[in-house]
Each structure stands twice: as C-alpha cells, then as structure tokens.
C-alpha cells in the first residue's frame, strides 16, 4: 500500500467508528424518548439510521479489506450480494433525505395544516416508495449481473461484470439510476430547503421589524440591551442559513464526487485515477457519519435526550457505588454497639 491508500484506509476506519457510534446513539435516543417516536419525521430518521448502520457494518469493512488486500473480499456470489446491499442502502438513504426535506417544507410552509398533510400513514407511503425504488434498481442490477467487485473503488458495488457484451445497456442503466436517485433527490432538497429558507427569512424580517418598533418605544432601554436584541436577530438569520447549507452541502460534498466519477468512468477514453476512485467512495461513505449530526444529534430534543440518558446512567452508578458504603457503615455501627 502506498501513502495515499494508507490515508484512505485510515479515513475509512474513522468513518466506520464515527458512523457506528453516532447512528447507534440516534437509535438509542429514538427508543428512549417516546416524544421522538410519536413525531412523523422520526420514521424517516429511523429508516435513514438503519440504512447507515447496515452500510457501516456490511459494506465499509469489506471495502477496507479489499483496499488492504488489493482484491475481492470473499467469493463472486458473496460480492454480488454485498453489491446489491450497497446499491439498495445508498439509494434508500438518498431518498430518505429527500423525504425529510419534504416533511420540513410542509411543516414550515403549511404549519397550520401540517398534521393533516403529513400523518404517519403518509410517511409510511413515502417510505414504501423509497423501498420500492431502491429495491427495483438494486434487484435489476443483481439479476443482470451488474454487481460485483470494482477495483477502482476497492468495493463490491455496481459494475459491469459481463464485459462489452452488455456495455450499452449498462451505460443506460447507470445514467438512469443516478438521474432518478441522486439528481432527483438533489433537486428535491434544493427546492424544498430553499423555500424553507425563504419563509424563515421572511419571519425573521417580521420579528426584526416588531423588535425595532419595540426598541423605539422603549426610550429608556440600556444600549447594551438594544445591541443584544439586534445581535439575536442576526444570529437567528445566520442559524437558518447555516442549517440549510449543512443539509444541501453535505449531500453534494459526499455524493456528488462519487456519482460524477461513476458517470465519467463509463467513457473509456477518460481515465480515472485509482486514488480518486477510492477517495470518492470514502466521501460517499462519510455521509453515513454526517447524517446523525445533521438530522438528529444537534437538535435540542436529541441533545436533551442524550443528557437525560447520561444523567440516569450516572445516577444509577452513584447509587450502586453508595450501596456498599452504606452497608459497611451499618456493620461498623453494629460492631461499635456490641
């Protein structure tokens, strides 16, 4: 292994550790807090978490093995099954993010009718489509022998194992697959979140106007308090922009290099650097480590749940530790009276 491959291998190990711990933590919070389970977005978050966990424990370690051994991990049939999982889980994750963006759009743009427009039944129907969409493409690729070990990415994934005999069909399938999965999800994310940002900025302007009118009426207010109010308005605008940029930015940064590389490699005249192929696959994997923070763990509800879990664990451990001390104290007291 050269230096670049060692760096990519270390990055894959880091992604595996962070993704495993963060997604398990999201799952624990979901099981611990009944309020999170009652919310409709919790279904999309749960589906996304399961996809990320399965990708972390199945595909990422095998990619690491393929990178270290410079060869296919396991037999041909095993690698085809892993390639099926890679296609299915990645597609399901992208569509789950699109579903979450639609849910946020409905919640912000139609707040009064949100509970009638987005019910658990509607969320189940959306999840059913994501599973059907993911299953159809991954099953078609597996049945046509278009999954297997790809040396450019050192992983079992979508590839033309049949050679030049089906090259045209594979090109059409790959382009259609990425257009209906990555491109559609990206368009949905951009349209919905930009509309959410527009509404958020509109409400911020209204709040700012009301705040300024109030500050004008309060002539005796201290300048520091006035400045603090204006600073809070500025932070509120920046917070909305930062959240939207995180959702769209991580999606593009993690998936776009890999998808573009998959499209470019379809043209034999355009060479692709093997190190870039490994790095693009590592970036795609890193989305599984970013999602728990972007969609769950940085939210106040999940942070409060994590704090409650830690406090309960510390309280229980302190009670367990104080129990033997009380017992020893009673024994000493009995001995003293005797």
N, C-alpha and C positions, 0 to 999 in steps of 0.2 A: 504494500500500500504506500502510495506517495503522500506528500504532506496534505494535499487538497482532499484526498479520500479520508485521511485520518480526521481532518477538521469536520468533514461531512458526517463521519461516523459518530464523532462526539456530539455534534448537533442533533443527530437522530436520537442518541441516548438521552440528551437533555430534554428533547421534545417528548419522549416516552415518559420520563419521570414526571415532568410538569403536567402533561395531559392526563396521566393516570391519577395523580393526586388531586388535581383540580376538578376533574369530572366526577370522581368518587365523592368529593366534598359536596358538589352540587346535588348528587343523588341522595346523600345523607340529609341535606337541608330539605329536599323535597319530601322525603319520608318523615322527617321530624316535624315539620311545620304544616298543620292542616290548612292554614290560610293559603299557602302556596299551591297546595293540591287542589283547592277549590277554584283557583283562577284558570281561565281558559288558556292564557299563554303558557301555563305550566305544562300542558300537554305537548306543545311544540318544543319547549325546553327539554322535557323528558325524552322525547324522541331524538333530539339533537345530541343529548348527553349519551344515550345508549349507542348511537352511531359512532360517536367519538371514542367511547370506551372499547367497542368491538374493534374499531380500526387500530386502536392503540395496542391491544393485546394480541391481535392476529396478524395484521399486515406490517406494522412498523418493525417488530422484532425480526420478521423474516427478511425484510429489506436490509436490516443491519447484518443478518447472516449472509445474504447474497453479496453485500458490499465487502465484507471481511474475507469471505471465501472465494469471491470473484466467480461465482457460479450459481446455478439454480438450487434453491433450498428444497429438498425433497424430490419426489418423482413428478412425472409430467401431469398425471391426474390431480395430484395434490396441488400443484401450482395453478392448474386451471380453476380449481375451487377457490383458491386464495385470490386469483384474479377476478373471479365473479364477485367475491366479497368486496374487493377494492372498488370495483365499478359501482356496486349497489350502495355501499356505505357512503362513498363520496357524493354520489348523486342525491341520496336521501338527505345528506347534510346540507347541500346547497339549497334544495327545495324547502327544507325546514327553516332556513334563514329567510327565504322569501316569504314563507307563511308568517313568520314572526313580524316581518316588516309590514305585511298587510294588516295584521292584528293591531300593530301600533298606529297605523294610519287610520283605521276605523275608530280606535279609541280617542285619538286626538282631534280628528276632523268631525266625527259624529259622536261626541261624548254622551249626549242625552239618549241616543238610540243604540249605544254600543252593545248593551246586554241583550237587545233583541236581534241585532245583526250578527253578533258573534257569540253563539252559545256552544256548549260542549259538543252538541250534535254537529254543528257547523265545523268545529275544529276537527272532529273525528272524520268528517267527509274530506276535509283538506288533507289530513294525514293519510287517508285512504288513497287519495290521488298521488301523493308523494311516493307511497309504497308501490303503487301500480306502475307509475312512471319509472321508478328505479328498477323494479323487477323486470319490466319489459325489456329495457335496454341491456341489462346485465344478463338476462336469460338468453336473449338473441345472440349476444356476443359469445356466450358459453356454448350454445348449440352450434354455432358456425365455426367453432374452434378459433375464436379471436381473443382468447385469453391465454396467457402463459407468461413465461419468464422473458422480461425485456432487459437486455444487457445495458441499454442506455440509462435506465433508471434503477438497475440492480434490484428489481422487484417483480413480483408476479402481478401483472396488470393487463390492460387492454393492449393486444399486439396481434399482428397478422402471422399466426403460426403456420398458415397454409401456403405461404410464399406468393409468387407472382400470379398464380392461377386465379386468385380472388382479390387482387390488389385494388382494382377499380371499385368493387363492392365495399371493400374495407375503407377506402378513402371516403366514399359517400356516407357510409355508416358513421365514421368518426366525426366528420364535419357536422352531420345532422345531430349526432349525440351531443356534441359540445354546444351547438347553437341552441338546442332545445333545453339544455341543462344549465350550462354556465351563463350563456348570453341572456337567456330569458330571466334567470334569477338575478343577474346584474341589473337588467332593465327594471325589473320589479323593485329591487332595492333602491335604485336611484330615484324612480318616480315617487314611490311611497315616502321615503325618508325626506326627500326634498320638499314634498308637500307638508310633511310634519314640521320641518324646519320653518317653512313659510308661516304656518299657523302659530308656531311657537314665537317667532319674531313679532308677529302681529300682536299677540297677547303681551309680550314684553314691552312693546311700544305703548299699549294701552295702560299697562301698570306704570310705566315711566311717566306718562302724562299725568295720571292721577297722583303719583308721588310728587311730581314737581308742583302741581297745584296745591297740594297739602303743605309742601315746604314753603311756598309763597305765603300761605295764610299764617303759618307759624313763624311770625317775625322774630320771636324771642328764642328761637331754637339755636343751640350752640353750633358754630361752624363745623365742628368735628362730627356731630351727629348728621348734619346735612351731607357732609362728604361721605360718611359711612353709608347712607342711603343710596347715594349715587353710585358708590362702588359696588353695592349689592346688585343694582340694576345691571351694571356692566358684567359682573360675574355670571348673572343669570343668562345673559345673551351668549356669553362665551361657553357656558356649560352646555347649552342646547347644540351649538355648532360643533363642539368637541365630541359629543355623543354620536351625532350623525356621521361625522368624519371617521370616527372609530369603526362604526358598523360597515360603512362602504369601503373605507381604506383597507381594513384588514382582509375583507373579501377579495379586493382587487390585488393587493400585495401578495397574498398567499396563493390564490388560484390562477391569476392571470399568467404569470410566467410559465406554469406547468401546462396550461391549456394552449398557450401560444406555441410552446415547444412541441406539443403533440401535433399541432396543425403543421408546423414547419417541417417536421420530420417526415411528413407524408410525401414531400418532394425530394427525391434522391439527389437532385442537383445541389441542394442546400445542405452542407454538412453541419452537424450539431456537435458541439464539444461535449465529450462524456462527463466532464466535471460540471458543466452547466446542467446537463440532464439530471445528475444526482442532486444538485442544489435546488433545482426546480421541484423535484419530488419532495425534498426535505421541507421546502416552503409550503407545499400543499399539505404535508403532514402537520406543520406548525399551526394550521388553522384549528386543529383539534385541541391545541393547548391554549389558544387565544379565546375561543368561544366561551368557556366557563367564566372568564373575567368580563368579557364584553357584554354578555347577555344575562349573567346571574350574579356572580360573587361581588361585583362592585355596586350592586343595587343595595339600598338601605335595608330592605326586607331580608335579603340573604345575609348581609353583614350582621344584622341583629340576631338572626337565627344561629349563625356561627358563634356569636358571642354567648348566646344562651347555652349552646351545647358545651362550650369550653367551661363556662361557669358551673354548669351542672356536673361536669367531669371533675373539676377542681373541688367542688363542694363534697362530692362523693368520696374522693380520695382523702380529703381532710377528715371526713367523718370516720373513714376506715383507719386512718392513722391515729386519731384521737381515741378510738375504742380501746386498743391495748393499754394506752396510757391510763385511762380511767380504771381499767381492771387492775393494773398494777397499784394504783393509788388506793383502791379498796383493800387489796391484800396487805399493804403496808399498814393501813389503819387498823385492820383486824389484828395483825400481829402486835401493834402497839398497845391495844386494849388488853390483849392477853398477858 
